[in-house]
Amino acid sequence: MPSLKAIKKRIGSVKNTRQITKAMKMVSAAKLRRAQDNIIAARPYAGKMEEVLESLAGSVAENAHPLLEVREGKKLLLLVVTSDRGLCGGFNANLCKAADRFIREKKNEYEEITLTTLGRKGYEFLKSRYSISKNYPNLISKPNYHTAALLAQEIIEGYLDSQYDQVIVVYNAFKSVMSQDITFQQLLPVVPPESTSSVVDDPQVEYIYEPSIKELLDEILPKNIEVQLFKAMLESVAAEHGARMTAMDSASKNASEMIGKLTLQYNRARQAAITKELMEIISGAESIKG
């Protein structure tokens, strides 16, 4: 049985750990509120962008713009969005395992799969398994639209130069504080959602574009990539804070339970030590009398 000093030292250590996890939970809760407000504000804009693209693409041919054209090539760029820090449960591990499983299942369908990671944790997990073309650390912690636009432009340039034939981003979508949904979203070529509007499907409807259709596509298609990538980054940040808040709450509860068990063990050990000392005193007194 451990000594009283060792048990007492461990109780103090667990109490310090509980203070840290409680503080981290409070910090994550405050950051989650801001991140949740950001993603709630971004979702309607991204959804409206998809509606505009749906209405536009429903009346043009696939070869009207390079970003709409479906290629026969087999070069895939997989963009994996994780966090830079840990202590958020299975947030990063589950996503990286899903990306790893996707690569192993699809490796026969593509001639080449290029990996790019956003976040340090994804890079650390995948670098020992695959070759990482690029890594962007410290980018996902404070996402902004300007950064997402620069990254989107870099991806678009690589796609137009035929470095990739398809671009897919994988990230954790925020559902609730305790729930994240691993999402695979195709960024390029742009595939607008199927239209349910009879007006768009009506072949007799003719559209007049001002400016020209090419100028309009040149503007809205890259903008859509920027918006969808920025939305994925915001989703991942909100999901990360939610996962960390849940993990720290569970850690605090486990620490409290451990403190209770250690305190009980300490009291029993102390009682046993006192009983032993009393028995020694009584035995000494009896031996003197005898």
N, C-alpha and C positions, 0 to 999 in steps of 0.2 A: 504494500500500500504506500502511495506517495506520502511524503512528510507534510506536516501542517504548513511549513514555509512554502513548499512547492505548490500546494493547492491554493494557498492564499495569493501567491504570485500569479498563478494562472487565472484566478478570478479577476485580479486587477487587469491582466492583459486582455481578457475577454470584454471587460467593461470599457476599456479604451477603444477596442475594436467596435463595440456597439455605438459609442459616441461618434466614431468616424462614419459608420454606415448610416446613422441617423442624419448626420450633417449632409452626407452625399445625397440622401433621399430628398432632403429639403431643397438642396441646390438643383437637383434634377426636376423636382416639381415646379420650381420657378422657371427653369429653362423650358420645360415641357409646355407651360402655358403660352410662352411667346412663340415657340415652334408650332404649336397647334393653331394659334391665331394666324401664323404665316401660311400654313398649308390650307387652312379653311378659306383664306383670301385668295390663294392661287388656284384652287380647284375650279371655281367658276370660270376664270379666264381661260384656263387650259381646256375646259370643256367647250366653251364657246369657240375657241380656236379650232377644235376638232369639227364642230358643226359647220363653220365657215369652209373648212377644207373639204368636208363631205359634200357640201352644196356645190363647191367649185369643181372638185374632181369628178362629180357625177356627169358633167357635160363636156369633159375634155378626154382625149385619148391618153393612154398610158405613156406614149412616147412624146407627149407634149412638153415634158421637162425631164432632165436626167434623174432627178430625185424621185420621180414617179415610176421610172422604168424598172421593171423586174428583170434582172440579169440571169443569165444561165451559169455564171461563174460560181465558184464554191469557196470564196474567201470570206471568212466571218470574223468580225470584230466583236468580242464579248467584253462589255464594260461592266465591271463588278464594283458596286457601291457599298462600302462598309464604313466603319467608324475608325477613328484614330486611337481611341482609348477603349480599354476593356471594362471589366466589372459591370457588365450589362447582361448577365445570363448567357443564354444561347443565341443572342442576337447575331453575332458575327459568325459563330461556328455553324449555325444552321444554314445561313446564306452561303457560306463558302462550300459547305458540303453539297448544297443544291447546285452550285455552279460546277463543282467537280463532277457530280453525277451527270449533269447536262453535257459536259465536254466528253465524258466517256461514252455516253449513249449516242452522241451526234458525230463522233470523230470520223465515222465511215461515210457520213453524208457530205463532209467538207474536205477539200484538199488542204486547207490551211485554216487554223483557228488562232487568231491573235488576241492576246489577253491584255487588257488595260485595267488597272485598279485605281479606285478613288478611296483613299483611306489606308492607314498603315496596317490594320489588322488583316485585311484581305490580301495584301502583299505578303505579309509574313506567313500566312497559311498556304498560299498557292505557289510561292517562289520555289519551294522544294519539290513541287510536283510538275510545274510547267515553266516555260520561259515567259517572263513578263516583259512585254514590249515597253510599257511606260507605267509609271506609278506617280500619283499626285497626292502626296501626304499633306496634311494640314489644310486641305481644301474644303473638306466636307464639314468641318467643325463650325465654320461661319459662312454658309453659302450665300452668294449674292448673284444677281442676274448678270452682272457684267462678266463675272468669272465663268458662269454657265454659258454665256454667249461666246466667249473666246474658245472654250472647250468644244462647243458645238461647231464653231467655224473650222476648227482644226479637224474634227471628224468629217465634216462635209468636204473639205479639201482633199482628205485622203480617199474619200468615196469617189469624188469626181476624177481623181487621178488613178482610179481602178486599183488602189491598194486593198480595198474591201469591196465585196459585192453585197454584203448584208451587215447591218449593225444592230446588235441587241444589247439592251441594258438590263441588268438584274439588280433589284434593290428590295428592301423591306418597306412595304407600303403600310402606312399608319392606319390602323383600324380602331384601336382603343388603347388605353394604358396597358392592358394586359395582353393585347393581341396585335401581332404583326403578320402581314401576308407577303410571302416571298413572291415577287412579281417579275416575270420576263416580258419585256416590252420591246417590240421592234421599232427602231428609230428610222432606219433606212433599208430598203427604199420605203418611202412614205406610203402606207396603206391606209387610206381613210376608212372609217367605219361604214358598214353597209347602211345605205339610206332606207328609211321607212316612209319617206315622203313620196306621195304619188306625183307631186309636181316635178320633183327631180327626175323620177323615172319616166315621165311623159316625154316621148321623143319629139312631140310637136312644140315643146317649149324651147324657145331660142333665147340666148342670153347675149346682151350687149355689154362688152367689157370696156371700161375706161379707167386707166390706160389699157394698153393691149394685154392680151392674155399672157404673153411671155413676161412682160414686166410685172404683172400681178403675181404670177407663179414665182418669179425670181425673188419677190419680196416676202410672200406669205409662207412658202415652203421652208426656207431657212429659219424664219421666225418661229414656225411650228416646232422645229427641232430644238431650238433654244428653249422654248417654253416647256416642252415635255421633259427635257433634261433638267431644267431648273426645278420642275415639279418633282421629279424623281429624287433630287437632292434634298428638297424640303421634306418629302415623305420619309426619307431615310433618317434625317435628323430628328424629326418628331418621334419616329418609332424607336430610335436609339434612347432618347430621354425617357420614354415610357418604359422601355425594357430595363433601363438602369434603375429607375424609380421602383419598379416591381422587385428587381433583384435585391436592392438595398433594403427594402421593406422586409423581404423574406430573411435576409441576413440578420437584421436587427431582431426579428422574432426568434430566430435560431440562437442568437447570442443570449437573449433573455432566458430561453429554456436551458441553455448550457450553464449560465450563471446559477440558476436554481438548482441544477443537479450538482454542480461543484460546491455550492453552499451547503447542501445536504451532506455531501461527502465530507466536507470540512468539519461540520458539526459532529458527525459520527466519529471521525478520527480524533477530534478534540475530546469528546466524551470518553472514548476508549483510552486516550492518554491520561485523562484525569482519573479514571477508574483504576488504571494500572498503578498510578502514583499512590492512590489511597490503599490499594492492596499491599504495596511495598511498605507503606508506613505502618499499616496494621500488622503485617508480618514481622516487621522490626520490633514493634512494641510487644508482641507476643513472645518473641524470642528473648527479650530482656526480662520479662516476667518469669519465663521458664528458667 
